[in-house]
């Protein structure tokens, strides 16, 4: 059992590691201000980036979900590794030799150790790659050649061959010190009464890698006639391989996905290879499972698709399974901020077969000729009916209307209503009535006519219709620099966020009662008011960020880091004076209201006049106290 890693080594490894490089393997990071990077948070699903990384101080923080820490905390949280494993991984990345205390001689080698499972997978990948050149791997080489892949392509994608043997891989890895329990935990072997045996036998093997490029599993294609197993056999679920969270080829595609704001989702390993070799280097594929929510989260983090500029392109086979996959993808389409498309090859050819028949240009044309997902789905529905009959046209219209009803952009919905009418052979007015009826049936009611119903300026993108929310936040409004009232409000919020201990709970409580002229400032003020009981506790700004609507998070961030006019030893005095000025302004407003009310009060109502005069005197005393008079 290994001992503790020396604290000095832990600090040295962290000092030598650029946190942005590590996090950049998982999240597309873009400049977010001086010394700061931003991206979509990997710890929760979000539409707009609130995940901040500051390489200069080696820390990250998400202002949406509150996750934060150093590079070790990031790996522990995201990859579910122990602290020791996180240090060991980063040390290995930079080639740093760790030292262990309490007599330990090296890292843990327990069967459940993530590092051991990854190492076993790497050793297996090397074994499979080397065996592709062996005489008995001829079926694998022939399979690749028949599909247009040469030795260089196989090397680039790490393709290998699993020999037709019950224990050749097992013996090889046992010779390298791996135990049967470790091999079973890695999914490389299967269990039987007499022990373990190779899981992949007589098959072509693709390494499945995570976003950082580490091999976490394998996909194996049947080659031999006497192989009674499934056509494709994948690694089972393990501590490092979760098929719903993995996309084949993402390690190779992630840079271009982020750079080009595009991802192409294909259906198999050879399709990924064909696309990449044809220049479509943003292609990825699922691994033995349907495209789902977790895959979408992975893609969004890599794309950083907080705008409408991105493109997500699906390729589907024209058979029943492909149509089912298309319907499933369409059901999740609204989770993307990017525009979604469908690309179908001529004669229904997938990218691999299309490249064989038409070359690289044919694959590129297939992607270039993509159709919006919504248009594709309408055609899929309408084509199921016999449009030569009245009954068929009516049924097609009724089946297509609920799809059109999901579009939130009124202009696009009107356009696709006309398209539905054209494709189904229906009258335009009948199509309009069918779509409105579908909206009412789904609980959507009448659609909104304003731009707030659109997603980031997208044009024609289908999305689940949602009724307008009565508590939608007021639009973000910048301050008028010529207005001293708004300047005071802004600086008051700055000192409340940046120096809560200096202003004190009592003064802060009075300040947040002041009506604000700027509606954006008012939202932040209200958030501060809800958190006043914990004003002296750590994480003050984080709690305010968690309280405000997401649209206002950038405003809070700006107020929390903006430079105050006064710094140094007098910052406390300045902070208090700003709030006193804000409170004094409100007291003046109250005084004016009471004075006006007193003037309107019947002289015969002595009791009311006396109470108003007492209140006015109290306000004057409070204002004098604030001014130090």
C-alpha positions in Angstrom: 0.0 0.0 0.0 1.5 3.4 -1.0 2.0 6.1 1.5 1.0 9.8 1.4 2.4 11.9 -1.4 4.7 14.6 0.0 3.0 17.9 0.4 5.8 19.7 -1.4 5.3 17.4 -4.4 1.6 18.2 -4.4 2.3 21.9 -4.5 5.0 21.5 -7.1 2.9 19.5 -9.5 0.1 22.1 -9.2 2.5 24.9 -9.7 3.8 23.3 -12.9 0.3 22.6 -14.3 -1.6 25.1 -16.3 -5.2 24.6 -15.1 -6.5 26.0 -18.4 -4.8 23.2 -20.3 -6.4 20.5 -18.1 -9.9 22.0 -18.1 -9.6 22.8 -21.8 -9.6 19.1 -22.5 -13.2 19.0 -21.2 -14.6 22.4 -21.9 -14.2 24.9 -24.7 -12.7 28.0 -23.0 -12.9 31.4 -24.5 -11.6 34.8 -23.2 -13.8 36.1 -20.5 -12.0 39.3 -19.4 -8.5 40.2 -18.3 -6.8 37.0 -17.0 -10.0 35.0 -17.2 -11.5 32.3 -19.4 -15.1 31.2 -19.7 -17.0 28.2 -20.9 -20.1 26.1 -20.3 -20.0 24.4 -16.9 -19.2 20.7 -17.0 -20.9 20.2 -13.6 -24.4 21.3 -14.6 -26.5 21.9 -17.7 -26.6 25.5 -18.7 -27.4 27.6 -21.8 -25.0 30.5 -21.2 -21.4 30.1 -19.9 -20.9 30.9 -16.2 -17.9 28.7 -15.7 -14.8 30.8 -15.1 -11.1 29.8 -15.0 -8.3 32.0 -13.8 -5.0 30.4 -14.9 -3.0 33.1 -13.0 -4.3 31.9 -9.7 -4.9 28.3 -10.6 -8.6 28.3 -9.7 -11.9 27.8 -11.4 -15.4 28.7 -10.3 -18.9 28.3 -11.8 -21.1 31.2 -11.0 -24.2 29.1 -11.9 -23.8 26.1 -9.7 -21.2 27.2 -7.2 -18.6 24.5 -8.0 -15.0 25.7 -7.6 -11.5 24.9 -6.5 -8.1 24.1 -7.9 -7.0 21.7 -10.6 -7.1 18.7 -8.3 -10.6 19.5 -7.2 -11.7 19.7 -10.9 -10.4 16.2 -11.6 -11.8 14.7 -8.4 -15.2 16.1 -9.1 -15.5 15.5 -12.8 -13.6 12.2 -13.3 -14.6 10.7 -9.9 -11.0 9.9 -9.0 -9.4 10.2 -5.5 -7.2 13.1 -4.6 -4.1 10.9 -4.8 -5.1 9.6 -8.3 -5.6 13.2 -9.4 -2.1 14.2 -8.3 -0.6 11.0 -9.8 -2.3 11.7 -13.2 -1.0 15.3 -13.4 2.5 14.3 -12.3 2.5 11.7 -15.0 1.4 14.3 -17.5 4.4 16.5 -16.8 6.8 13.7 -16.1 7.3 14.6 -12.4 8.6 11.9 -10.1 6.5 11.8 -6.9 7.8 10.9 -3.5 5.7 9.0 -0.9 5.9 9.2 2.8 5.2 6.6 5.6 7.2 3.9 3.8 5.2 3.8 0.6 7.0 3.1 -2.6 4.6 4.1 -5.3 1.0 4.6 -6.3 -1.8 2.3 -5.2 -2.3 -0.8 -7.3 -5.8 -1.9 -6.0 -8.1 -3.4 -8.6 -10.5 -0.5 -8.2 -7.8 2.1 -8.9 -8.8 4.2 -11.9 -5.2 4.7 -13.0 -4.7 0.9 -13.1 -7.7 0.4 -15.2 -6.6 3.1 -17.7 -3.1 1.6 -17.8 -4.6 -1.9 -18.5 -6.6 -0.4 -21.4 -3.5 1.3 -22.8 -1.6 -1.9 -22.6 -4.5 -3.8 -24.3 -4.6 -1.1 -27.1 -0.9 -1.6 -27.8 -1.4 -5.4 -27.9 -4.3 -5.1 -30.4 -2.4 -2.6 -32.6 0.6 -4.8 -32.8 -1.5 -7.9 -33.6 -3.1 -6.2 -36.7 0.1 -6.9 -38.5 0.1 -10.6 -37.6 -0.8 -13.3 -40.3 -4.0 -14.3 -38.5 -5.2 -10.7 -38.7 -5.7 -10.9 -42.4 -9.5 -10.7 -42.1 -9.2 -7.5 -40.2 -6.8 -5.9 -42.7 -9.1 -7.1 -45.6 -12.1 -5.6 -43.9 -10.3 -2.2 -43.6 -9.0 -2.3 -47.2 -12.5 -3.1 -48.6 -13.8 0.0 -46.9 -11.0 2.3 -48.1 -8.8 2.4 -45.1 -5.1 1.9 -45.4 -2.5 1.2 -42.8 -2.0 4.9 -42.1 -5.7 5.3 -41.3 -5.6 2.3 -39.0 -2.7 3.8 -37.2 -4.3 7.2 -36.9 -7.4 5.8 -35.3 -5.5 3.1 -33.3 -7.4 0.2 -34.9 -6.2 -3.2 -33.9 -7.0 -6.9 -34.0 -8.0 -9.3 -31.2 -6.7 -12.8 -32.0 -9.0 -15.7 -32.1 -7.9 -17.0 -28.7 -9.4 -17.5 -25.3 -6.6 -16.2 -23.3 -3.8 -14.6 -25.4 -4.6 -11.0 -24.2 -5.1 -12.3 -20.7 -1.7 -13.9 -20.6 -0.1 -10.9 -22.1 -1.5 -8.5 -19.5 -0.9 -10.9 -16.6 2.7 -10.9 -17.7 2.7 -7.1 -17.2 1.5 -7.5 -13.7 -2.3 -7.0 -14.0 -4.5 -9.2 -11.9 -7.6 -11.0 -13.1 -9.7 -8.7 -10.9 -8.2 -5.7 -12.6 -8.8 -7.1 -16.1 -12.3 -7.9 -15.2 -12.9 -4.4 -13.7 -11.5 -2.9 -17.0 -13.9 -5.0 -19.1 -11.1 -6.7 -21.0 -12.1 -10.2 -19.9 -15.2 -12.1 -19.0 -15.8 -14.5 -16.1 -16.4 -18.2 -16.2 -16.3 -21.0 -13.7 -12.6 -21.8 -14.4 -11.5 -18.2 -14.4 -11.4 -15.3 -16.9 -11.1 -15.3 -20.7 -10.6 -12.7 -23.4 -13.7 -10.7 -24.1 -12.7 -9.8 -27.7 -11.7 -12.7 -29.9 -11.2 -12.8 -33.7 -12.4 -9.2 -34.1 -11.3 -5.8 -35.4 -10.9 -3.5 -32.5 -11.3 0.3 -32.1 -10.0 2.0 -29.0 -12.7 4.2 -27.4 -11.1 7.3 -25.8 -12.3 10.0 -23.5 -12.1 13.6 -24.3 -8.5 13.8 -22.9 -7.4 11.0 -25.2 -7.1 8.2 -22.6 -8.3 4.8 -23.7 -11.3 3.8 -21.6 -12.8 0.9 -23.6 -13.1 -0.8 -27.0 -15.5 -1.5 -29.7 -15.0 -4.8 -31.7 -16.5 -5.8 -35.0 -17.3 -9.4 -35.9 -15.2 -10.7 -38.8 -15.4 -14.5 -38.8 -18.4 -16.7 -39.9 -18.2 -18.9 -36.8 -18.4 -15.9 -34.5 -21.9 -16.2 -33.1 -21.7 -13.0 -31.1 -23.2 -9.6 -31.9 -22.0 -7.6 -35.0 -20.4 -5.1 -32.6 -19.3 -5.9 -29.1 -18.3 -3.1 -26.8 -16.6 -2.8 -23.4 -19.3 -3.2 -20.7 -19.9 -0.4 -18.2 -16.8 0.0 -15.9 -15.5 2.6 -13.5 -13.9 4.5 -16.4 -16.3 3.7 -19.3 -19.9 5.0 -19.3 -21.3 4.6 -22.8 -24.0 7.2 -22.4 -21.3 9.8 -21.8 -18.8 8.8 -24.4 -18.5 9.8 -28.1 -16.1 7.9 -30.3 -13.7 10.2 -32.1 -14.3 13.2 -29.7 -10.6 13.2 -28.7 -9.6 13.8 -32.3 -12.5 16.1 -33.2 -12.8 18.3 -30.1 -10.4 21.1 -31.3 -12.1 21.5 -34.7 -15.6 21.2 -33.1 -14.7 24.1 -30.9 -12.9 26.1 -33.6 -15.6 25.5 -36.3 -18.7 25.6 -34.1 -19.8 22.4 -35.7 -20.2 18.7 -34.8 -21.3 15.9 -37.2 -22.9 12.9 -35.4 -22.6 9.7 -37.4 -23.6 6.1 -36.6 -20.5 4.0 -36.5 -16.7 3.8 -36.1 -16.1 3.5 -39.8 -18.3 6.4 -40.5 -16.2 8.6 -38.2 -13.0 7.4 -40.0 -14.5 8.1 -43.4 -15.6 11.6 -42.4 -12.3 12.5 -40.9 -10.3 11.2 -43.9 -12.7 13.2 -46.1 -11.9 16.4 -44.2 -15.0 16.4 -42.0 -12.9 16.4 -38.8 -15.8 17.2 -36.5 -17.4 13.8 -36.8 -18.2 11.7 -33.7 -20.3 8.6 -33.0 -22.1 7.0 -30.0 -20.7 3.8 -28.7 -23.3 1.0 -28.7 -26.1 3.2 -27.4 -28.6 5.8 -28.6 -27.8 9.5 -28.8 -29.0 11.0 -25.6 -29.1 13.8 -23.1 -25.6 13.1 -21.7 -24.1 13.1 -25.2 -25.7 16.5 -25.7 -24.2 17.9 -22.6 -20.7 16.7 -23.7 -21.1 18.3 -27.1 -22.4 21.6 -25.7 -19.4 21.9 -23.4 -17.0 21.3 -26.3 -18.8 23.6 -28.7 -19.5 26.2 -26.0 -22.8 26.8 -28.0 -24.2 29.6 -26.0 -25.2 31.3 -29.2 -27.0 30.4 -32.4 -23.8 30.2 -34.5 -23.2 26.5 -34.1 -24.4 23.6 -36.2 -25.1 20.1 -35.0 -25.5 17.7 -38.0 -26.9 14.2 -37.7 -26.5 11.5 -40.3 -29.1 8.7 -40.3 -29.7 5.6 -42.3 -33.0 5.6 -44.2 -34.1 2.3 -42.7 -36.5 1.9 -39.7 -33.7 2.0 -37.2 -32.4 5.3 -38.7 -35.9 6.8 -38.7 -36.2 5.8 -35.0 -32.8 7.4 -34.3 -33.9 10.6 -36.1 -37.1 10.8 -34.1 -35.1 10.4 -30.9 -32.7 13.1 -31.8 -35.5 15.4 -32.8 -37.0 14.9 -29.3 -33.9 16.2 -27.7 -33.2 19.0 -30.3 -34.5 21.8 -28.0 -31.6 21.1 -25.7 -29.2 22.6 -28.2 -28.6 26.3 -28.7 -27.0 25.5 -32.0 -29.1 24.9 -35.2 -29.6 21.2 -35.8 -29.5 19.6 -39.3 -29.9 16.2 -40.9 -27.6 15.0 -43.7 -28.6 11.9 -45.7 -26.4 10.5 -48.5 -27.7 9.7 -51.9 -29.4 6.3 -52.1 -29.2 6.3 -48.3 -25.5 5.6 -48.2 -23.7 6.1 -44.9 -20.5 8.2 -45.0 -18.3 5.1 -45.2 -20.1 3.6 -48.2 -20.5 7.0 -49.8 -16.7 7.6 -49.6 -16.1 4.2 -51.3 -18.5 4.9 -54.1 -18.0 8.7 -54.6 -14.7 9.6 -52.9 -14.0 12.3 -50.3 -15.9 15.0 -52.3 -19.1 13.0 -52.0 -18.9 12.9 -48.2 -18.3 16.6 -48.1 -21.2 17.3 -50.4 -23.4 15.2 -48.2 -22.6 17.4 -45.2 -22.9 20.6 -47.3 -26.4 19.5 -48.5 -27.8 19.1 -45.0 -31.4 20.0 -44.3 -32.8 21.6 -41.2 -33.9 19.0 -38.7 -37.4 20.4 -38.7 -37.8 20.1 -42.5 -36.4 16.6 -42.4 -38.9 15.5 -39.7 -41.9 17.0 -41.6 -40.9 15.0 -44.7 -40.5 11.9 -42.6 -44.0 12.2 -41.3 -45.7 13.2 -44.5 -44.1 10.4 -46.5 -45.8 7.8 -44.4 -49.2 8.5 -46.0 -50.7 8.0 -49.4 -51.1 11.5 -50.6 -53.1 10.4 -53.6 -56.2 10.1 -51.4 -58.1 12.7 -49.4 -57.8 10.5 -46.3 -54.0 10.3 -46.7 -53.6 14.0 -47.2 -55.8 14.7 -44.1 -53.8 12.3 -42.0 -50.5 13.7 -43.2 -51.6 17.2 -42.2 -52.8 16.1 -38.8 -49.5 14.2 -38.2 -47.3 17.0 -39.3 -49.1 19.8 -37.5 -47.8 19.0 -34.0 -44.3 19.2 -35.3 -44.8 22.6 -36.8 -46.5 23.7 -33.6 -43.3 23.2 -31.7 -41.5 26.1 -33.5 -41.3 29.1 -31.3 -40.2 31.7 -33.9 -43.5 33.0 -35.5 -42.0 33.8 -38.9 -40.4 30.3 -39.1 -43.6 28.7 -38.0 -45.6 30.4 -40.6 -43.1 29.4 -43.3 -43.1 25.8 -42.3 -46.9 25.8 -42.0 -46.9 26.7 -45.7 -44.3 24.0 -46.4 -46.5 21.4 -44.5 -49.5 22.5 -46.6 -47.5 22.1 -49.8 -46.0 18.7 -48.9 -49.3 17.3 -47.7 -51.4 18.8 -50.5 -53.6 20.6 -48.0 -55.1 24.1 -48.2 -53.1 26.7 -46.4 -56.0 27.7 -44.2 -56.5 24.1 -43.2 -52.9 23.9 -42.3 -53.0 27.0 -40.2 -56.0 25.7 -38.3 -54.3 22.3 -37.8 -51.2 23.9 -36.3 -53.2 26.2 -34.0 -55.2 23.2 -32.9 -52.0 21.3 -32.2 -50.7 24.2 -30.1 -53.9 24.3 -28.0 -53.9 20.5 -27.5 -50.3 20.6 -26.3 -51.2 23.3 -23.7 -49.2 25.9 -25.6 -52.0 28.3 -26.3 -51.4 31.1 -28.7 -47.8 31.7 -29.7 -46.0 34.9 -28.9 -45.3 37.5 -31.5 -42.3 39.1 -30.0 -38.6 38.2 -30.3 -38.4 36.9 -26.7 -39.8 33.6 -27.9 -36.8 32.9 -30.0 -33.6 31.1 -29.0 -30.6 33.4 -29.5 -31.7 34.6 -32.9 -32.0 31.2 -34.5 -33.9 31.1 -37.8 -36.3 28.2 -38.3 -35.1 26.0 -35.4 -37.7 23.7 -33.9 -38.1 23.8 -30.2 -40.7 22.7 -27.6 -43.3 25.5 -27.4 -43.5 27.1 -24.0 -46.1 29.7 -22.9 -44.8 33.1 -21.8 -43.8 33.4 -18.2 -45.3 36.2 -16.2 -42.3 36.7 -14.1 -39.8 37.1 -16.9 -36.9 39.4 -15.8 -36.8 43.0 -17.0 -34.3 43.5 -19.8 -30.8 44.3 -18.7 -30.3 48.0 -18.8 -27.0 49.7 -18.7 -26.7 52.8 -16.5 -26.8 56.3 -17.8 -23.4 57.7 -16.9 -24.8 61.3 -16.7 -27.3 60.3 -14.1 -25.8 60.6 -10.5 -28.7 58.6 -9.1 -27.8 55.5 -11.1 -24.1 56.1 -10.5 -24.8 56.0 -6.7 -26.8 52.9 -7.1 -24.1 51.1 -9.0 -21.3 52.1 -6.5 -23.6 51.1 -3.6 -24.0 47.6 -5.1 -20.2 47.4 -5.7 -19.4 48.1 -2.0 -22.1 45.8 -0.8 -20.7 42.9 -2.9 -17.0 43.7 -2.5 -16.8 44.9 1.1 -19.9 43.6 3.1 -17.9 43.5 6.4 -16.9 47.1 6.0 -20.4 48.4 5.6 -22.0 46.2 8.3 -25.3 44.4 8.4 -27.3 47.3 9.8 -26.3 49.8 7.2 -26.7 47.2 4.5 -30.2 46.3 5.7 -31.2 50.0 5.4 -29.6 50.4 2.0 -31.4 47.6 0.4 -34.8 49.2 1.3 -34.1 52.1 -1.0 -36.0 52.1 -4.3 -33.7 51.9 -7.3 -34.2 53.8 -10.5 -32.3 51.3 -12.7 -34.3 48.0 -12.9 -31.2 45.9 -13.4 -29.7 47.4 -10.2 -33.0 46.7 -8.4 -32.8 42.9 -9.2 -29.3 42.7 -7.7 -30.4 44.7 -4.7 -33.3 42.3 -4.1 -30.9 39.4 -4.3 -28.7 41.0 -1.7 -31.7 41.6 0.5 -32.5 37.9 0.5 -29.0 37.0 1.7 -28.5 39.7 4.4 -28.6 37.2 7.3 -25.4 35.6 6.1 -23.6 38.8 5.0 -20.6 38.1 7.2 -20.2 34.5 6.1 -17.7 33.3 3.4 -19.0 32.9 -0.2 -21.0 36.2 -0.1 -20.8 36.9 -3.8 -21.4 33.3 -4.8 -24.7 33.4 -2.9 -25.8 36.5 -4.6 -25.0 35.0 -8.0 -27.0 31.9 -7.1 -30.0 34.2 -6.1 -30.2 36.4 -9.2 -31.8 35.2 -12.5 -29.0 33.8 -14.8 -29.4 36.8 -17.1 -28.2 39.1 -14.4 -25.1 37.0 -13.4 -22.8 39.0 -15.7 -24.0 42.2 -14.0 -23.2 40.8 -10.6 -19.8 39.6 -11.8 -19.0 43.0 -13.1 -20.1 44.8 -9.9 -18.1 42.3 -7.8 -14.8 42.9 -9.7 -15.1 46.5 -10.9 -12.5 48.9 -9.5 -13.7 51.2 -6.8 -12.7 54.9 -7.0 -11.3 54.6 -3.5 -8.9 51.8 -2.4 -6.4 51.2 0.3 -6.8 52.2 4.0 -9.8 54.4 3.3 -11.9 51.8 1.5 -14.1 51.2 4.5 -14.8 54.9 5.0 -15.6 55.2 1.3 -17.9 52.2 1.3 -19.9 53.5 4.3 -20.1 57.0 2.8 -21.5 55.6 -0.5 -24.3 53.8 1.3 -24.9 56.8 3.6 -25.4 58.9 0.5 -27.8 56.3 -0.9 -29.8 56.2 2.3 -29.7 60.0 2.6 -31.3 60.3 -0.9 -34.1 58.0 0.2 -34.6 59.9 3.5 -34.9 63.1 1.4 -37.6 61.4 -0.7 -39.5 60.3 2.4 -39.2 63.9 3.8 -40.6 65.3 0.6 -43.5 62.9 0.7 -44.3 63.6 4.4 -44.0 67.4 3.9 -46.5 67.2 1.0 -48.8 65.1 3.1 -48.6 67.5 6.0 -49.5 70.4 3.7 -52.6 68.5 2.6 -53.7 67.5 6.1 -56.7 69.2 7.6 -55.6 71.7 10.3 -58.3 70.3 12.5 -56.7 66.9 12.5 -54.1 67.7 15.2 -53.2 64.1 16.0 -52.2 63.3 12.4 -50.3 66.5 11.9 -48.4 65.9 15.1 -47.4 62.4 14.0 -46.3 63.7 10.7 -44.2 66.3 12.3 -42.6 63.8 14.6 -41.7 61.6 11.6 -40.2 64.6 9.9 -38.1 65.4 12.9 -36.9 61.8 13.1 -35.8 62.0 9.4 -33.9 65.2 10.0 -32.0 63.7 12.9 -31.2 60.6 10.8 -29.9 62.7 8.0 -27.7 64.8 10.4 -26.3 61.6 11.9 -25.4 60.3 8.4 -23.6 63.6 7.6 -21.8 63.5 10.9 -23.3 66.8 12.0 
